[in-house]
Amino acid sequence: MPKDVARRRARQKTSPPEAMNMSAIHDPETHSRMPATRWSPIYHGLRDAVVGHRLAPGTKLPEDELASLYSVSRTVIRAALQALAHDRLVRLEPNRGAFVAQPSTQEAREVFEARALIEPRVAALAAQVAKPEDVLLLRRHLDKEHEALHAGRDSDAIMLSARFHVGIAEIAGHSILTGFVRDLVSHSSLIIALYWKRRDTTCESHAHHALVDAIEAGESDRAADLMKEHLLDLLSGLELARSPKKPQSLAEMLR
């Protein structure tokens, strides 16, 4: 057995199964001192409008207009916008305000190119060391993805997909690569949310199930190949050259 695989297995034996906890990519409630019950509905409303393509990339989000639309104070709006900025769905610019994020085509391609270099290796490592309880957690997570997508909760499906990829990296037991994956997945979740043109871009379909099967079987080469194909398919499912929509008022876009 290669020494690096033996070391990862040894580390995993010292930790309980719950250590692979599919940790959240986005946890905005930890980044505001205001009770989440006050700004959470605004956060979810704006997030769903971005993912649902009602708010186009680059749209300005004035605090005063949002406060009027949601019948809350600008302080509450500001907390929601800060949470969205933490999720990279919104860009905050000094003296200009908040805007729906607008990653470039080049940035999108670079993010997925980087993922295609790193994540196949991570999937192969996970296949070498995964335990039955790891696979069980992944399969339970796939059930949640499936439920979210079929219930029409597209933004939740995108976030769950992101957590699935980080979960595989956590199983692999390579802390540096896991950090890279977490950051890249966060970037690409935004890109998918803004530019997806096929609903299966959210990763719900057969790709994740095939990956779990390969990891469970210990087929490291197959897991790596499946991961690379999956990421290239994700990129092909993005409409990066989307034509501009007819201008609408903020109220119309959020209706």
N, C-alpha and C positions, 0 to 999 in steps of 0.2 A: 504494500500500500504506500503511495507517495506520502512523504512527510507532511506536506501542507494539508492533505486531506485528513491525515491522522490527527493533526493539531486542531483542525476545525471540529472534528467529531469529539475530541476530548473537551473542547470548550463547550460544546452543546450539551454534553452529558452533565455538566455542572450547573446547567440552568434548567428551570422547569419549562414544560411545554408552552406555558403562557408567554414566555419571552418573545416568541414570534407572534406579536400581537397586531399585525396589519396596521401599524401606526399611521395616524392620519397625516396626510400631506397638508391639509388645510385645517387649522383649528383656530379660527379667528377670535373665539371667545376668550382665549388666553391673552389677547393683545388689547383689551380695553378694560378700564376700571369701571365703566358704566355697566349696570346689570344688563345681561344679554337680552332679557325680556323686553327691554325698551327699544333696542335697535335691531334685534334679530329679524323681525318681519320685514323691515326695510332692506336689510342685507339680502335676505332670501328673495325678495321681490326683484331687486336689481340684478342679483346673480342669475335668476331664472330668465330675466329679460335679455341679458347678455347671451346666455347659452341658447335661448330660443330665437336669437337673431332679431329681436325686436329693437334692441339697442345696438347700433352698428359700431364697429371699431372707430375710435376717434370722437365719438359723440360727447359733447360737453355736458357735465352733470352739475348744474348750479345748485348750491346749497339752499338758497332761498326758494327757488322753484320747487325743489324736492320737498322742502319743509311744508310748503303750501299743499302740494299734491297728497302728501301722507298725513297732513294735519298733526305734525310734531314740530319740536323745536329744531333749530339749526344744529344745536349741540348733539341731538340724537342722530341727525343726518350725518354729521361729521364722524361720529363713532362708526356708523355703518360704512361710510366711504373708506375710513382707515382700515376696517376689516377687509373690505374688497381689495384695497391696495396691497394688503398683506398677502392676499391670494393672487395678486398680480393681474386681477381682472380690471383694476382701475389704476390710472396713473395720476398721482398728485403733483402738481407743478406750483412752486412758490409764486404768489401774486397772479396766478392765472386760474387756479381751481382744479377740479377733478375732471378727468376724461376717461372714457372707456379705452382700455389699453389697445394698442395697435401694433403688434409685432410685425416686422417686415417679412417678406417672402424669403429673403436670404437667412434671416434669423430662424425662421421655421425649419428650413432645410438643414441648417447647421445643427439645430437641436436634435433632429431625427437622425442625422448622420452620426452624431456623437453617441446617441443611444444605440444605433446599430453596431457601433464598435465595441461598446461596453457590455450591453445587456446579454448578448449571446454567451459571452464568457461567464457572466453571473448565473445564467440559467444552467450552464454546464456544471458549474460548481455546486449549485443547489441540487442537481440530480445526483451528484456524488455523495452528498451527506444527508439528504432529506430523510426524516423519520416518519413513521406512520401518522403521528399526531400533527406533524407539519402539513402533510398532504390533506389530512382531514380539515384543518383550518382553511387551507386554500379552497377546498371544495365547498365548504360552508360559505366562504366569501363569494364564490361564483354564484351561489344561489341568491345572494343579496344583489349582485349585479343584474342577474336575470330578472329578478322581481322589480328592481328600480326601472329598468328599461321598458319592461312590458306594462308598467304602471304609468308610463309617460314622464317619469321623473328623470329627464335627461341630464340635468346638472348633477344629480346624485349619482347617476350611472357613470359619468365621467370621473367624479371624485373616487368612486369605488374602484374603477379601473386603475386609477393611479396608485391606489393603495395596494392593489394586487401585485403590481410590478415591484413596489418597494418590499412587499412581503416576500417575494422570491429572493430579492437581494439579502434580506435578513436571514433567510434560511441558509444562504450560501456562507454566511459567517465571515464575510470580508468587510470590515468596517469602512475602509477607504472607498471601495467600490460602491458600497451601500450609500455613502454620502453623495457620491457622484450621481447615482441613480435617483436619489431623492430630489436633488436639485434639478436634474434634467426632466424628470417626470413632472415636477411642478411647472416648469416652463412649457412643456408640451401639453399639459392639461389646459392651460390658457389658450394655446394655439388651436387645440381641438375644439374647445368651447366656442371660439370665435369663427372658425373656418370649416367646421365639419359639414359635409354635404350628404353623407350617408349615415343613417342611424347606427349601423354596425361599426362606424368609426369609434364608437365608445367602447369597443373591445368585448361586447357581450357575447359574440358569436363563438364559433367552433375553435377559434385560435387559442383562447385561454384554456378551454377544456383539453385540447391536445397537448398544451404545455404541461398541464398538471399530470396528464397520463404519462408523458415522457419522464417527468421528474420522479413520479412514483415508481416507474420501472427502472430507474437508475440509468437511463439512456442519455448520457451527457451530450454526445454528438448530435443526437436527434433534437434534444432540448435547445441546443445552440442554433441549429438550423431553423427550427420552428420559430424561435424568438426573432431571428433576423428577418424571416419572411413576414412575420406579423408586423414588425415595425415598418417595413417597406410598404406593406398594405395600408397601414395607418396613414402614412404620408400620402399615398395615392388617393386616399379618401378625403383629402382636404381640398377645398376650393379657394386656393390662395389668390387667384386673380378675380375675385368676386367683383362684379360691377356695382357702382354706387347705387344706393336706393334713393327713391324720391324723398326729399326732405320732409320731415314731419315734426310736429311739436313734441316736446317731451311727454306731455300728457297722452298724446295719441300713441306714442311708442310704448308707454307703460300700461296702456289700457288693457 
